[in-house]
Amino acid sequence: MLGITWANPGAFGILFLIIFVIGILIHNIILKSKRVTLLTGSGYKKNFLKNYSEAKNWIKLILLSISLISLVLAFARPQWNKKEQLVEHFGRDVLIALDISKSMLAQDVKSSRLEVAKRKIKSLVNKLSSERVGLLLFSGTTFVQCPLTADHGAFFMFLDQVDAETISSGTTALDQAIKQALAVFNAIPDRKNKLLIIVTDGEDFSHELAGIKQQARDQQLHIFALGVGTTEGAPIPNIAANGEQDGHIKDKNGAIVISRLNEPVLQEITQQTGGTYVKVQPGNNNDITTIVDQVKKYEQEKLNERKMPQLEDQYHYFIAISFISALIEWLL
């Protein structure tokens, strides 16, 4: 209407009450005018009632109506005059590294370690609403599945693409995941806080983990870990080329390989880099809450800024009209 945008249109509901009240006041003025006419006759009102003025009553009602309606319009927050406003986004950069080695298909947690890990990552990202998140996938090597982004919908799209077919034939190398995270953060050297969350069963066949851990400490990369699986372990399904399970993986002697959650290696990495290790609890989100609470202890930084068009609030004009109308009505 007239190029005006209303930021709080719900306030217009009050207009029905005001119209009802104005209707009662109009009825009272008309009724009062009829009574005066009955008492004095149509031509003698001024002679008998010197302080009575029907015109004045109508003017006061009009002013009161303008005052009340203007006040409602002010509450509805009228906006016009579009201008660009600089919007700054503050948060933290959090890299999440997901283990995609074959052991993540073990089913000691239902329906598999991989599926539980994906559900936990989604819960984690939902609780990190103001953070930029990125997704690394690792086994023997590591690659960036989703670069750091504040678009969590895009992050979830990349995460949903990870399934049994994505699983690598290689073994787990935690050093490669940490090395890739360091490379990502080195590309943004002004970042104060570097946070990495590793989601894995902890089975590790790294060749240079000790040296990479030292680099992480030197570059102040804080590593957190979510351990997926059980210490009792489970056999690793063997997935055939057609995507169907074909028995379980066996060692060179023909014995079924049992994969177990390796907590000590994850506890050592997180302790040495100032992070926290948490074992995944499939039945609740206490594990995610613990990690989120730790992440939020780190200072938020300015991640980016952009200019966004925004309409200016103009409610003050209507408040002024309401005040002036009420003042004149009071003075009459």
C-alpha positions in Angstrom: 0.0 0.0 0.0 1.5 3.3 -1.3 4.9 1.6 -1.3 4.8 1.0 2.4 5.9 -2.3 3.9 4.5 -3.3 7.3 7.0 -5.3 9.4 4.4 -6.2 12.1 1.1 -6.5 10.2 -0.4 -8.4 13.2 -0.9 -5.1 14.9 -3.7 -4.3 12.4 -5.9 -6.7 14.5 -6.3 -3.9 17.1 -8.0 -1.8 14.4 -11.2 -3.8 14.8 -11.4 -2.9 18.5 -10.7 0.8 17.7 -13.4 0.8 15.0 -15.8 -0.7 17.5 -15.0 2.0 20.1 -15.3 4.8 17.6 -18.7 3.4 16.6 -19.9 3.6 20.2 -18.6 7.2 20.5 -20.4 8.1 17.2 -23.6 6.6 18.6 -23.2 8.5 21.8 -22.7 11.8 20.0 -25.8 11.3 17.8 -27.9 10.1 20.8 -26.7 13.2 22.8 -27.6 15.5 20.0 -31.1 14.1 19.8 -31.6 14.5 23.5 -30.5 18.1 23.4 -32.8 18.8 20.5 -35.7 17.3 22.4 -35.0 19.4 25.4 -34.3 22.8 23.7 -35.6 22.5 20.2 -33.5 22.7 17.1 -33.1 26.4 17.0 -32.4 27.2 20.7 -29.4 25.0 21.6 -27.0 27.8 21.8 -29.3 29.8 24.0 -29.9 27.1 26.6 -26.6 25.2 26.5 -23.8 27.8 25.9 -21.0 25.2 26.5 -22.5 22.6 24.2 -21.1 22.4 20.7 -22.0 19.5 18.5 -19.4 20.5 15.9 -16.8 20.5 18.7 -17.8 16.9 19.7 -17.4 15.7 16.2 -14.0 17.4 15.8 -12.7 15.9 19.1 -13.9 12.4 17.9 -12.1 12.8 14.6 -8.9 13.8 16.4 -9.2 10.9 18.8 -9.8 8.5 15.9 -6.7 9.8 14.1 -4.6 9.5 17.2 -5.6 5.9 17.9 -5.4 4.8 14.3 -2.0 6.4 13.9 -0.8 4.7 17.0 -1.8 1.3 15.6 -0.1 2.1 12.3 3.1 2.9 14.3 2.9 -0.5 16.1 2.6 -2.1 12.7 6.1 -0.8 11.9 5.7 1.0 8.5 8.9 0.8 6.4 10.0 2.5 3.2 13.2 4.1 1.9 15.4 1.1 1.0 19.1 1.4 1.8 22.1 -0.9 2.1 23.2 -2.0 5.5 26.5 -3.7 6.4 25.8 -7.0 8.1 28.6 -8.7 9.9 28.6 -12.5 10.6 30.3 -13.6 13.8 31.0 -17.2 14.7 33.7 -19.9 14.6 35.1 -22.0 11.9 34.6 -25.7 12.7 36.0 -28.5 10.5 34.3 -31.9 10.9 36.4 -34.9 9.7 34.3 -38.1 9.1 36.0 -41.5 8.9 35.0 -43.4 5.8 37.2 -46.5 6.2 35.5 -49.9 5.9 35.4 -50.4 9.7 32.8 -47.7 9.8 30.3 -50.2 8.3 30.5 -52.3 11.5 27.2 -52.7 13.2 28.0 -52.7 16.9 25.8 -49.6 16.9 22.6 -49.5 14.9 22.3 -49.4 12.0 26.0 -48.9 11.4 28.8 -46.7 12.7 28.6 -44.6 9.6 24.9 -43.9 9.9 25.2 -43.1 13.6 28.1 -40.8 12.8 26.1 -38.9 10.2 23.1 -38.5 12.6 25.4 -37.1 15.3 27.1 -34.7 12.9 23.7 -33.3 11.9 22.7 -32.8 15.5 26.1 -31.1 16.1 25.7 -28.7 13.2 22.2 -27.9 14.2 23.4 -26.8 17.6 26.3 -24.8 16.0 23.8 -22.5 14.3 26.1 -19.4 14.0 29.3 -21.3 12.9 30.8 -22.0 9.6 31.3 -25.7 9.1 33.3 -27.8 6.7 33.3 -31.5 6.0 36.5 -33.6 5.5 36.3 -37.3 4.5 39.2 -39.5 5.4 40.5 -43.1 5.4 44.0 -43.6 4.1 43.8 -40.2 2.5 41.7 -37.1 3.1 39.7 -34.8 0.8 37.4 -31.8 1.4 33.8 -32.9 0.8 32.3 -29.5 1.7 34.4 -26.3 2.2 33.7 -24.1 5.2 30.3 -22.6 4.8 27.5 -20.9 6.8 25.0 -22.6 4.5 24.1 -25.6 6.7 21.6 -26.8 4.1 24.5 -27.2 1.6 26.6 -29.0 4.3 23.8 -31.5 4.9 23.5 -32.1 1.2 27.2 -33.1 1.0 26.9 -35.2 4.2 23.9 -37.1 2.8 25.9 -38.1 -0.2 28.2 -40.2 2.1 27.0 -43.8 2.1 28.3 -47.4 1.8 29.4 -46.7 -1.7 31.6 -43.8 -0.5 33.4 -46.1 1.9 37.1 -46.3 1.0 39.0 -49.6 0.7 41.9 -48.0 2.6 42.6 -48.2 6.3 42.2 -45.2 8.7 45.0 -42.6 8.9 44.2 -40.0 11.5 47.4 -38.1 10.6 46.1 -37.4 7.1 42.8 -35.9 8.5 44.8 -33.6 10.8 47.2 -32.7 8.1 44.3 -31.7 5.8 42.7 -29.6 8.5 45.9 -27.7 9.1 46.1 -27.0 5.3 42.5 -25.6 5.3 43.2 -23.3 8.3 46.6 -22.2 6.8 44.6 -20.7 3.9 42.9 -18.4 6.4 45.9 -17.3 8.6 44.0 -14.6 10.4 41.8 -17.1 12.2 42.5 -17.1 15.9 40.6 -20.3 16.8 41.2 -23.5 14.7 38.7 -26.2 15.6 38.6 -29.8 14.3 36.1 -32.4 15.3 37.0 -36.0 14.2 34.2 -38.5 14.0 35.8 -42.0 13.9 36.1 -45.4 15.5 39.7 -44.6 16.3 41.3 -47.5 14.4 44.5 -45.9 13.1 47.3 -46.9 10.8 49.1 -43.6 10.6 52.7 -43.3 9.7 53.4 -39.9 11.1 50.8 -39.2 13.8 53.4 -38.1 16.4 54.8 -35.4 14.1 51.4 -34.2 12.9 50.2 -33.9 16.5 53.2 -31.7 17.2 52.3 -29.5 14.2 48.7 -29.3 15.5 50.0 -28.1 18.9 52.4 -25.6 17.3 49.7 -24.2 15.1 47.1 -24.2 17.9 44.7 -26.6 16.2 42.3 -27.8 18.9 41.1 -31.3 18.2 37.9 -32.8 19.5 36.8 -36.4 18.8 33.6 -38.4 18.8 34.3 -42.1 19.2 31.8 -44.3 17.3 31.4 -48.0 18.1 32.0 -50.2 21.1 35.1 -51.6 22.7 33.6 -55.1 22.3 33.5 -54.5 18.6 31.8 -56.2 15.6 32.8 -57.8 12.3 33.2 -55.6 9.3 30.6 -56.3 6.5 32.1 -57.0 3.1 30.2 -55.1 0.5 30.2 -56.6 -3.0 30.3 -54.6 -6.3 26.5 -54.7 -6.5 26.2 -52.9 -3.1 25.0 -56.0 -1.3 26.7 -57.5 1.8 28.8 -60.6 1.0 29.8 -62.0 4.3 32.4 -60.3 6.5 36.0 -59.2 6.0 38.6 -61.8 7.0 42.3 -61.7 7.7 44.9 -63.6 5.8 44.3 -66.7 8.0 40.6 -66.7 7.1 39.4 -65.4 10.5 36.7 -62.8 10.6 38.1 -59.4 11.5 36.6 -57.7 14.6 36.8 -53.9 14.6 36.8 -52.2 18.0 36.5 -48.7 19.2 40.0 -47.4 19.9 39.5 -44.9 22.7 43.1 -44.5 23.9 44.4 -43.0 20.7 41.5 -40.5 20.5 41.9 -39.5 24.1 45.7 -38.9 23.6 45.2 -36.8 20.5 42.5 -34.6 22.1 44.4 -34.2 25.4 47.6 -33.1 23.6 45.8 -30.5 21.5 43.5 -28.9 24.1 40.3 -30.6 22.9 37.9 -33.2 24.3 37.1 -36.8 23.6 33.5 -38.0 23.9 32.2 -41.5 23.2 29.1 -41.4 21.0 25.8 -42.3 22.9 23.3 -43.5 20.2 20.3 -43.2 22.6 20.7 -39.5 23.5 22.5 -36.2 22.6 24.5 -35.7 25.8 27.7 -36.4 23.7 26.9 -33.7 21.3 26.0 -31.2 24.1 29.4 -31.8 25.7 31.2 -31.1 22.4 29.1 -28.0 21.7 29.7 -26.6 25.2 33.4 -27.0 24.7 33.4 -25.4 21.2 31.4 -22.4 22.5 34.1 -21.6 25.0 36.2 -20.3 22.1 35.8 -16.7 21.1 33.6 -15.8 18.1 35.4 -14.0 15.3 34.1 -12.0 12.4 33.7 -14.5 9.6 32.4 -12.2 6.8 30.5 -9.1 6.1 28.1 -8.1 3.3 25.8 -5.3 2.3 22.1 -6.1 2.4 19.2 -4.0 1.3 17.0 -3.0 4.2 13.9 -0.8 4.6 14.0 2.0 7.2 11.5 2.0 10.0 9.3 5.1 9.7 7.0 4.6 12.7 8.1 7.9 14.3 5.9 9.8 11.8 2.8 8.0 12.9 3.7 8.5 16.6 4.1 12.2 16.0 0.7 12.4 14.3 -0.9 10.4 17.1 0.7 12.7 19.8 -0.3 15.9 18.0 -3.9 14.8 17.4 -4.3 13.7 21.0 -2.8 17.0 22.3 -5.2 19.1 20.2 -8.2 16.9 21.2 -7.2 17.4 24.9 -6.9 21.2 24.5 -10.3 21.6 22.8 
